[in-house]
Amino acid sequence: MTFTTNGLVCGHHHLYSSLARGMPAPPQTPNSFISVLENVWWRLDAALDLDIIYWSAALGAAEALLNGTTAIIDHHESPFAIEGSLDAIQSACDMVGVSSNLCYGVTDRWVGQSMQSHVAPSSKMSDEARRGLAENDRFLKAGGRGMVGVHASFTCSDETLETAADLAKQHNVGVHIHVAEGPDDIDAGIRLQNLAEDNWLIVHAVHLDQQIKGTLAHNPRSNMNNSVGYARPSRWAHDVILGTDGIGADMLEEMRLAYVRHREDDLTASPDSAWSWLKNGEKFFPEVKRDVVTWSYDNADSPWHVAFTPGIRCLSVVRDGTVLVEDGVPTQFDLNEIRTKAAEAARTLHERLA
Protein backbone atom coordinates (compact mmCIF):
# COMPACT_ATOMS: atom_id res chain seq x y z
CA MET A 1 0.00 0.00 0.00
CA THR A 2 1.17 3.55 -0.74
CA PHE A 3 -0.02 7.00 0.22
CA THR A 4 0.56 10.54 -1.04
CA THR A 5 1.22 13.78 0.86
CA ASN A 6 2.45 17.28 0.10
CA GLY A 7 6.17 17.93 -0.13
CA LEU A 8 7.95 18.40 3.19
CA VAL A 9 9.94 21.44 4.32
CA CYS A 10 13.26 21.56 6.16
CA GLY A 11 12.93 24.71 8.26
CA HIS A 12 16.64 25.20 9.04
CA HIS A 13 19.52 23.59 7.17
CA HIS A 14 23.25 24.13 6.67
CA LEU A 15 23.77 22.60 3.25
CA TYR A 16 27.50 23.32 3.43
CA SER A 17 27.76 20.63 6.13
CA SER A 18 26.79 17.84 3.72
CA LEU A 19 30.48 17.09 3.14
CA ALA A 20 31.39 17.09 6.84
CA ARG A 21 30.87 13.33 7.13
CA GLY A 22 34.19 11.61 7.57
CA MET A 23 36.05 14.88 8.13
CA PRO A 24 39.28 14.66 10.14
CA ALA A 25 38.99 14.76 13.90
CA PRO A 26 39.30 18.26 15.38
CA PRO A 27 42.63 19.34 16.87
CA GLN A 28 41.20 18.76 20.33
CA THR A 29 38.10 16.99 21.61
CA PRO A 30 35.32 19.54 22.23
CA ASN A 31 34.12 19.66 25.81
CA SER A 32 31.57 22.48 25.55
CA PHE A 33 29.21 23.97 23.00
CA ILE A 34 31.55 26.84 22.17
CA SER A 35 34.45 24.43 21.69
CA VAL A 36 32.30 22.40 19.25
CA LEU A 37 31.86 25.57 17.21
CA GLU A 38 35.53 26.56 17.40
CA ASN A 39 37.02 23.14 16.69
CA VAL A 40 34.51 21.76 14.19
CA TRP A 41 32.05 24.07 12.48
CA TRP A 42 33.95 27.35 12.34
CA ARG A 43 37.01 25.55 10.99
CA LEU A 44 34.80 23.95 8.35
CA ASP A 45 33.28 27.32 7.41
CA ALA A 46 36.76 28.77 6.87
CA ALA A 47 37.78 25.93 4.51
CA LEU A 48 34.92 26.38 2.02
CA ASP A 49 35.24 27.68 -1.53
CA LEU A 50 32.54 28.15 -4.18
CA ASP A 51 33.09 24.76 -5.81
CA ILE A 52 32.82 22.93 -2.46
CA ILE A 53 29.75 25.00 -1.57
CA TYR A 54 28.03 24.06 -4.85
CA TRP A 55 28.60 20.31 -4.62
CA SER A 56 27.82 20.20 -0.92
CA ALA A 57 24.51 21.96 -1.61
CA ALA A 58 23.79 19.69 -4.59
CA LEU A 59 24.34 16.57 -2.48
CA GLY A 60 22.29 17.90 0.43
CA ALA A 61 19.45 18.99 -1.84
CA ALA A 62 19.43 15.66 -3.68
CA GLU A 63 19.26 13.73 -0.42
CA ALA A 64 16.44 15.99 0.74
CA LEU A 65 14.42 15.36 -2.42
CA LEU A 66 14.89 11.60 -2.14
CA ASN A 67 13.37 11.87 1.35
CA GLY A 68 10.31 13.76 0.12
CA THR A 69 11.64 17.16 1.22
CA THR A 70 10.94 19.60 -1.61
CA ALA A 71 11.85 22.89 0.10
CA ILE A 72 14.78 24.01 2.26
CA ILE A 73 15.44 27.10 4.38
CA ASP A 74 19.22 27.32 4.42
CA HIS A 75 21.63 29.33 6.56
CA HIS A 76 25.10 29.66 5.04
CA GLU A 77 28.54 30.86 6.20
CA SER A 78 31.87 30.78 4.37
CA PRO A 79 34.03 33.70 5.58
CA PHE A 80 36.66 33.33 2.85
CA ALA A 81 34.16 32.72 0.03
CA ILE A 82 31.30 35.13 0.69
CA GLU A 83 30.61 36.82 -2.63
CA GLY A 84 28.49 34.61 -4.89
CA SER A 85 28.02 31.90 -2.26
CA LEU A 86 24.22 32.23 -2.25
CA ASP A 87 24.13 31.99 -6.04
CA ALA A 88 26.09 28.73 -5.85
CA ILE A 89 23.61 27.26 -3.38
CA GLN A 90 20.58 28.43 -5.35
CA SER A 91 22.03 27.01 -8.56
CA ALA A 92 22.52 23.62 -6.91
CA CYS A 93 19.01 23.56 -5.46
CA ASP A 94 17.50 24.62 -8.79
CA MET A 95 19.40 21.88 -10.58
CA VAL A 96 18.00 19.27 -8.19
CA GLY A 97 14.48 20.76 -8.28
CA VAL A 98 13.90 21.80 -4.66
CA SER A 99 12.70 25.23 -3.54
CA SER A 100 15.11 27.23 -1.40
CA ASN A 101 15.08 30.20 0.94
CA LEU A 102 18.68 31.34 1.46
CA CYS A 103 20.70 33.73 3.57
CA TYR A 104 24.29 34.48 4.46
CA GLY A 105 24.95 34.44 8.23
CA VAL A 106 26.77 37.67 9.05
CA THR A 107 29.13 37.77 12.02
CA ASP A 108 31.93 39.82 13.54
CA ARG A 109 33.84 36.81 14.83
CA TRP A 110 36.52 36.93 12.10
CA VAL A 111 39.24 39.57 12.22
CA GLY A 112 41.51 38.96 9.25
CA GLN A 113 42.48 35.29 9.49
CA SER A 114 41.80 35.15 13.24
CA MET A 115 38.68 33.87 14.94
CA GLN A 116 37.16 35.12 18.20
CA SER A 117 34.48 33.31 20.17
CA HIS A 118 32.66 36.32 21.57
CA VAL A 119 32.22 39.87 20.36
CA ALA A 120 31.57 42.79 22.70
CA PRO A 121 28.21 44.44 21.94
CA SER A 122 29.95 47.80 21.78
CA SER A 123 32.40 46.62 19.09
CA LYS A 124 32.31 48.16 15.64
CA MET A 125 31.01 46.23 12.66
CA SER A 126 33.74 44.13 11.06
CA ASP A 127 34.68 43.98 7.39
CA GLU A 128 33.44 40.39 7.22
CA ALA A 129 30.04 41.47 8.56
CA ARG A 130 29.82 44.22 5.93
CA ARG A 131 30.67 41.72 3.18
CA GLY A 132 28.07 39.29 4.51
CA LEU A 133 25.42 41.98 4.58
CA ALA A 134 26.39 42.95 1.03
CA GLU A 135 25.93 39.33 -0.11
CA ASN A 136 22.45 39.21 1.44
CA ASP A 137 21.61 42.57 -0.14
CA ARG A 138 22.93 41.58 -3.58
CA PHE A 139 21.09 38.25 -3.58
CA LEU A 140 17.77 39.76 -2.50
CA LYS A 141 18.05 42.66 -4.94
CA ALA A 142 18.60 40.18 -7.75
CA GLY A 143 15.30 38.49 -6.91
CA GLY A 144 16.66 35.68 -4.78
CA ARG A 145 14.27 34.12 -2.29
CA GLY A 146 15.67 34.51 1.17
CA MET A 147 16.14 36.35 4.41
CA VAL A 148 18.96 38.34 5.97
CA GLY A 149 21.17 35.90 7.82
CA VAL A 150 22.88 36.52 11.15
CA HIS A 151 25.06 33.96 12.88
CA ALA A 152 24.15 34.73 16.50
CA SER A 153 24.08 37.74 18.77
CA PHE A 154 27.13 36.64 20.78
CA THR A 155 29.33 36.89 17.67
CA CYS A 156 27.86 40.19 16.51
CA SER A 157 28.14 43.78 17.66
CA ASP A 158 25.02 45.82 18.31
CA GLU A 159 25.80 47.77 15.14
CA THR A 160 25.80 44.60 13.06
CA LEU A 161 22.54 43.33 14.57
CA GLU A 162 20.82 46.65 14.00
CA THR A 163 22.12 46.98 10.44
CA ALA A 164 20.96 43.45 9.61
CA ALA A 165 17.50 44.19 11.02
CA ASP A 166 17.31 47.40 8.96
CA LEU A 167 18.39 45.59 5.79
CA ALA A 168 15.69 42.96 6.33
CA LYS A 169 13.07 45.69 6.64
CA GLN A 170 14.29 47.29 3.41
CA HIS A 171 13.72 44.01 1.59
CA ASN A 172 10.51 43.18 3.48
CA VAL A 173 11.94 39.88 4.70
CA GLY A 174 12.84 38.44 8.08
CA VAL A 175 16.16 37.80 9.79
CA HIS A 176 17.29 34.16 10.04
CA ILE A 177 19.38 33.88 13.24
CA HIS A 178 20.61 31.34 15.79
CA VAL A 179 19.32 32.41 19.21
CA ALA A 180 20.48 31.13 22.60
CA GLU A 181 21.51 27.75 21.21
CA GLY A 182 24.05 27.38 24.00
CA PRO A 183 24.74 29.19 27.27
CA ASP A 184 27.28 31.44 25.54
CA ASP A 185 24.36 33.29 23.92
CA ILE A 186 22.30 33.60 27.09
CA ASP A 187 21.66 37.34 26.68
CA ALA A 188 20.29 36.98 23.14
CA GLY A 189 16.72 37.66 24.22
CA ILE A 190 17.62 40.98 25.82
CA ARG A 191 19.62 42.11 22.81
CA LEU A 192 17.03 41.06 20.24
CA GLN A 193 13.70 41.79 21.90
CA ASN A 194 13.42 45.29 20.43
CA LEU A 195 14.69 44.20 17.00
CA ALA A 196 12.85 40.96 16.29
CA GLU A 197 9.77 41.00 14.05
CA ASP A 198 7.06 38.46 13.33
CA ASN A 199 8.77 37.44 10.07
CA TRP A 200 12.07 36.55 11.79
CA LEU A 201 13.21 32.92 11.98
CA ILE A 202 14.48 32.22 15.50
CA VAL A 203 16.64 29.09 15.48
CA HIS A 204 17.12 26.82 18.53
CA ALA A 205 16.15 29.12 21.46
CA VAL A 206 17.22 26.40 23.89
CA HIS A 207 18.40 28.88 26.54
CA LEU A 208 16.02 31.71 25.68
CA ASP A 209 14.22 32.68 28.88
CA GLN A 210 11.75 35.11 27.34
CA GLN A 211 9.44 35.38 24.36
CA ILE A 212 10.51 37.40 21.33
CA LYS A 213 8.77 37.76 18.00
CA GLY A 214 9.31 35.26 15.21
CA THR A 215 8.85 31.64 14.14
CA LEU A 216 10.92 29.11 16.08
CA ALA A 217 12.96 26.60 14.07
CA HIS A 218 13.30 23.55 16.34
CA ASN A 219 16.23 21.18 15.66
CA PRO A 220 15.96 18.29 18.15
CA ARG A 221 18.63 15.98 16.70
CA SER A 222 21.24 18.74 16.52
CA ASN A 223 20.44 19.99 20.02
CA MET A 224 20.92 16.47 21.37
CA ASN A 225 24.11 15.97 19.33
CA ASN A 226 25.61 19.20 20.70
CA SER A 227 24.35 18.49 24.22
CA VAL A 228 22.87 21.97 24.59
CA GLY A 229 19.58 20.92 26.19
CA TYR A 230 15.91 20.79 25.21
CA ALA A 231 14.26 23.85 23.71
CA ARG A 232 10.72 22.93 24.89
CA PRO A 233 9.13 24.27 21.70
CA SER A 234 5.62 23.73 23.06
CA ARG A 235 6.15 26.79 25.26
CA TRP A 236 6.77 29.03 22.24
CA ALA A 237 3.99 31.59 21.79
CA HIS A 238 4.34 31.73 18.00
CA ASP A 239 4.63 29.16 15.20
CA VAL A 240 7.18 26.35 15.41
CA ILE A 241 8.74 24.62 12.40
CA LEU A 242 11.16 21.69 12.23
CA GLY A 243 14.72 21.91 10.96
CA THR A 244 17.75 19.66 10.98
CA ASP A 245 20.59 22.17 11.48
CA GLY A 246 22.53 20.48 8.70
CA ILE A 247 22.09 16.82 9.71
CA GLY A 248 20.41 15.72 6.48
CA ALA A 249 16.82 16.56 5.57
CA ASP A 250 14.83 13.42 6.36
CA MET A 251 11.92 15.31 7.84
CA LEU A 252 9.77 12.30 8.78
CA GLU A 253 12.68 11.03 10.85
CA GLU A 254 13.15 14.49 12.39
CA MET A 255 9.44 14.55 13.25
CA ARG A 256 9.74 11.17 15.02
CA LEU A 257 12.69 12.42 17.04
CA ALA A 258 10.90 15.69 17.84
CA TYR A 259 7.99 13.66 19.21
CA VAL A 260 9.98 11.28 21.41
CA ARG A 261 12.09 14.15 22.79
CA HIS A 262 8.87 16.02 23.58
CA ARG A 263 7.41 12.87 25.17
CA GLU A 264 10.53 12.36 27.28
CA ASP A 265 10.02 15.84 28.70
CA ASP A 266 6.23 15.61 29.01
CA LEU A 267 4.40 12.28 29.28
CA THR A 268 1.18 13.90 28.06
CA ALA A 269 2.75 14.97 24.73
CA SER A 270 1.33 13.45 21.55
CA PRO A 271 2.75 13.15 18.01
CA ASP A 272 0.19 15.74 16.89
CA SER A 273 2.42 18.57 18.17
CA ALA A 274 5.51 17.40 16.28
CA TRP A 275 3.37 16.83 13.17
CA SER A 276 2.05 20.40 13.35
CA TRP A 277 5.63 21.68 13.59
CA LEU A 278 6.46 19.70 10.47
CA LYS A 279 3.44 21.03 8.56
CA ASN A 280 4.04 24.65 9.62
CA GLY A 281 6.96 24.83 7.21
CA GLU A 282 4.40 25.17 4.43
CA LYS A 283 3.83 28.83 5.35
CA PHE A 284 7.31 29.61 3.98
CA PHE A 285 6.75 27.57 0.79
CA PRO A 286 3.05 27.49 -0.19
CA GLU A 287 4.01 25.69 -3.42
CA VAL A 288 4.79 22.45 -1.58
CA LYS A 289 1.04 21.98 -1.12
CA ARG A 290 0.91 21.24 -4.85
CA ASP A 291 3.77 18.73 -4.72
CA VAL A 292 2.76 15.08 -4.72
CA VAL A 293 4.99 12.75 -2.71
CA THR A 294 4.20 9.03 -2.72
CA TRP A 295 5.34 7.01 0.29
CA SER A 296 5.81 3.29 0.91
CA TYR A 297 3.28 3.30 3.75
CA ASP A 298 -0.48 3.72 3.59
CA ASN A 299 -0.82 6.01 6.60
CA ALA A 300 1.95 8.52 5.84
CA ASP A 301 -0.36 11.41 6.79
CA SER A 302 -1.10 10.12 10.31
CA PRO A 303 1.04 11.60 13.12
CA TRP A 304 0.56 8.50 15.27
CA HIS A 305 1.41 6.09 12.47
CA VAL A 306 4.48 8.05 11.35
CA ALA A 307 5.76 8.45 14.92
CA PHE A 308 5.89 4.69 15.41
CA THR A 309 6.72 3.45 11.90
CA PRO A 310 10.40 3.88 11.03
CA GLY A 311 11.60 3.15 7.54
CA ILE A 312 8.84 4.87 5.56
CA ARG A 313 10.43 5.55 2.15
CA CYS A 314 9.76 8.18 -0.47
CA LEU A 315 8.86 6.41 -3.74
CA SER A 316 8.09 9.32 -6.05
CA VAL A 317 7.92 13.11 -6.20
CA VAL A 318 5.90 15.10 -8.74
CA ARG A 319 6.19 18.89 -8.95
CA ASP A 320 4.14 20.98 -11.39
CA GLY A 321 3.44 17.90 -13.45
CA THR A 322 7.12 16.93 -13.69
CA VAL A 323 8.22 13.63 -12.17
CA LEU A 324 11.35 14.41 -10.14
CA VAL A 325 11.65 11.02 -8.43
CA GLU A 326 10.28 7.71 -9.73
CA ASP A 327 10.63 4.38 -7.89
CA GLY A 328 13.06 6.10 -5.50
CA VAL A 329 15.35 7.28 -8.33
CA PRO A 330 15.79 10.91 -9.46
CA THR A 331 14.81 11.57 -13.07
CA GLN A 332 16.07 15.13 -13.69
CA PHE A 333 19.70 14.84 -12.60
CA ASP A 334 22.49 12.28 -12.40
CA LEU A 335 22.80 11.24 -8.75
CA ASN A 336 26.02 9.33 -9.43
CA GLU A 337 27.61 12.47 -10.89
CA ILE A 338 26.60 14.50 -7.83
CA ARG A 339 28.01 11.86 -5.50
CA THR A 340 31.24 11.64 -7.49
CA LYS A 341 31.75 15.41 -7.64
CA ALA A 342 30.77 15.76 -3.97
CA ALA A 343 33.30 13.09 -3.01
CA GLU A 344 36.03 14.99 -4.88
CA ALA A 345 35.05 18.22 -3.16
CA ALA A 346 34.99 16.43 0.19
CA ARG A 347 38.55 15.20 -0.30
CA THR A 348 39.70 18.78 -0.94
CA LEU A 349 37.81 20.02 2.08
CA HIS A 350 39.11 17.30 4.38
CA GLU A 351 42.69 17.87 3.24
CA ARG A 352 42.36 21.49 4.28
CA LEU A 353 41.07 20.42 7.67
CA ALA A 354 43.71 17.76 8.29
N, C-alpha and C positions, 0 to 999 in steps of 0.2 A: 504494500500500500504506500502511496505517496501523498503529499499535501503541498499546497502552494501558499506562500506568504508574500508580503512586500519585501523589498530589499532592506537589509539591515544597515545601521549607521554606527561607525566607530566615532565616539564623541571626543576623543583625545588620543592622538597617535604621535609618535616620533618616527617617521618612516626612515630617517637616517640611521636608526638603530637596527635595521633589518640585517646588516652585515656584522653586527656585534657578536653573533654566535661563534664560538670558537676563538675569540680574540685572546691574545696573550694575557696571562694573569697580570694584575696591576703590580706596580713596584712594591706596594705593601698591602697587607690584608686590611680592608676597611673595617673599622670598629665603631663607626657612627654614621649617621646619615650624611653629614657634610663630607666625611672622608670617602664615602661611596661616590659622591659627586666629583670630588677632587681627583680621585685615583682611577675612576672608570669613565664616567660620562663626559666630564669636561676635557679629559685627554682625548676621548673619541671625537668630540666636537672639533677640536683643534687640528685633527688629522684629516679632515674631510676636504675634498676638492669637488668641482662640479661633476666630473665623470663618476666619482664614487656616489655622490648624492643622487644622480640620475638612476644608476643601476640599483642602488639601495631602495629608492622609491618604487622603481618598477617591480622589484621582487616583492616588496611589502604590499603594493597594490594588487599584484597578481594573486598573492596568497589570500588577501582579503576577499577578492572576487570569488575565488574557489571555495570560500566559506560563506557565500551568500551576502557578504558585506559590499554594498554597491556605492557607499559614500563614506568619506573620511574627513574628519577635521584634524589637520596636522599642525604641529608646532615645531618649527625648525630652528636650529642654531648651527652655524659653521663660521666661527670668527675670522678665519683666514680665507674664506670663500663666500663672502656675503652677497656681492653684486651678482644678480642673475640666478641665485640659488632657488628662488621661488618659481622662476620659469622652468628650471630643470625638473622640479618636483611636479609641477602642473603638466609638463610635457609627458612625463612618465605615467601619470595617472590617466591622462587623456588617451595615451596609447593603449593602456589596459582596458579602459572603458568605465572607470569608476569616477564619480563626482568627487570634487575636493574643495575644501575651504582651507586656505593656507595663510600662514603668517610667519614672520621672522621674529624670533624672541630677542628683543633688545636687552642689553645688560651693560653695566659699567665694570664688570669684574675683570676685564682684560685691559692691561696697561702695557702697550707694546707687545712683547712676547710673554709677559709675566701675568700670572693669574692671582687674584685675590679672592678670598672666600666671602668676605663681607665688605660692604661699601657704606660709609657713613652717609646718612641722609643729607647732610649739608654739603657733600662733595659736589663738584661740578660734573656736568655731563661729559662722558668720555667720547673720544673719536669713534670708538667701536659702536657706542650707542647711537651716535649721529648717523653712521653708515647703516646700521640696522633699521633705524627709522626711515632713512631714505629708501631702503629696499622695500619696506612696507608701502611707502608712499608711491613709489614707482609702479609697483605691482598693482595696487588698487587703482591708480590713475589709468593704467592700461586696460582696465576692465577685468582684472583678476578677481576671483571670488575669494574673499578672505576677511581677516580681522587684522588689527594691529597687535603684534605679539610682544609680550614682555616676559623675560625669564621669571623673575620673582622680585618682590620688593627688597629683600635683603641683599641683592646684588645690584640694586639700582639706587641712584640718588633721587631726592625729591624732584629735582629738575627733570630728570629722565621720565619719571612716572607721570608727572604733570604734562610733559610734552607729548608723551604717548597717548594720554587720555584726550588731549586736544586734537591730535591727528586723527584719532578714531572718530571724534565728533565731526571733523571736517569731511570725512568720507561716509558718515552715517553708518558706521559699523561699530562693533564692540571691541573690547580688548580681551585677548586670550592670554591668561596669566596663571602661573603656578602660585598658589596662596597657602601659606602655613602648612606645607607638606611635611616639614620636619620642625623640630623645636627652634632651629636657627632662624626661622621666619615667624616667630611668635608674635611680633608686633605688626604683622601684615594688616590685620583688621583695622587697627588704629590709623595706619598710614593710607589705607585705601577707602575708608568708609565715606569720605567726602568726594571721592573721585569715581567710584564704581557706578555703573548705570545698569539698567535692566538687561541691556543687550550684551553685557560682558559675559565671558566664559571663565568661571572661577574653578580652577583645577585643584583637586585634592581636598583642601580645607580641613585636613586631619586635626590640626592644632588651632583652628580658628574658634575663638571663644565668643564670637558675636556674629550677628547676621549682617551681611552686606548685600547689595543688589547684585543680581546676576544669576545665571544658570550654573549649577554645580556639575562638573564633570567628575564622576566617581570612578576610581581605578583600583578595585579591590586587590587584584593579583599583584600589581606593582607595589601597593602599600604594604602588603604582606611580605613581598620579596625584599623591600628596603627596611622592613621592621620599624615603620614609622607610627604604627597604630591604626585604629579603626576610625574612619571619618564620621560614622553614624549619619549617613545621608538622609535617613528618615526624619531627622530633626530640621533639615533645611527648609526654609519657608518658601522657597521658589522651586522652579523645575529642577529635576535631577536627570542627567543623561549618563550613559555608561561609556567609558573609554578604556583603553588598554595601556596607555602610557608607553607605547612602543613594543609591548610584548605580543606581537602578532595582531590579528584582527578577527579572531574567531569569536564573534559576539554571542552566540548561543552558549559557548563555554564560559565566557565572561559573565553572562547572566546567571548561570548555575552557581558560579563562585560567589557572585554578589549575593545570591539568596542564602547560601549556607553560611557566609560570613555574617549576614544580617541575623540569621537564625541563631548562630552561636552567641550573639550579643543579646538577642531578645527571642525567647522561646515562643512568643505569640506571632512572630513574623511569618508571613506567607510568601510564596513565590510571586504573588500578584504585584508586590512592590517592585521587585527587581525587574519584572516584565514591563512595568510602566516606565521604569528608567530606560530600559532598552528602546521602547517605542517612542519615548520623548525626543529621540534624536531626529525624528522625522520633521520636527519644526524647523530645523536648519536646512533640510533637503526635502522639500515637499515632493520632488520628482520621484523619490523612492517608492511612493505609494502606487506608482504606475508600473514599477518593476515587478516581474513575476519570477519568484524563486521557488523551485521545486525541491522538496526535501525527501529523504529516504524513510520518513516516518509519517504516519497518517494523523498525528495530533501535534504537528509542529507549530500550531498557533495556541496551544494550551500551556499556560505557565506551569501548572502542576506536572503535566507530562514532560515538558522540556527539562524542568528542574531535576527530574529523577530518571532521565533517559539519556545517558552519555552515548556518544558515537553517532548522533544524527548527522547525516552527510548531505551536503548540497549537491544535487544532481544536475540542475540546469538553471541558467539565469537568462531572462529575456528582458531587454530594455528597448523601448520604443520600436518594438517589432523585430529587433535584431537579436538573434541568439548569440549570447556572449559565452555561455558555457553549455555544453551538451554532453550528457553521460559523464559528468565530472571532468570534462576536458575543455580547455578554452578554445574558441574557434576563431578569434580575431587577432591573436598574436601567438608567437612561438615561445612556449614556456621553456623549452630546452635552451633556446638562445638566451632568454633572460637569466636562467640559472647559470649558464656558462659565463656570461658577461659579469653577473653578480659575483660569481666565484673568483674571477680574475680581479675584480675591484676589491673584493674582500682580502685577497692576498696582499695587494698593495697597501690597504689600510692596516692590516695586521703587522706588516713589516715596519710600518711607521710607528706602531705602538710597542714593538718588541724592545 
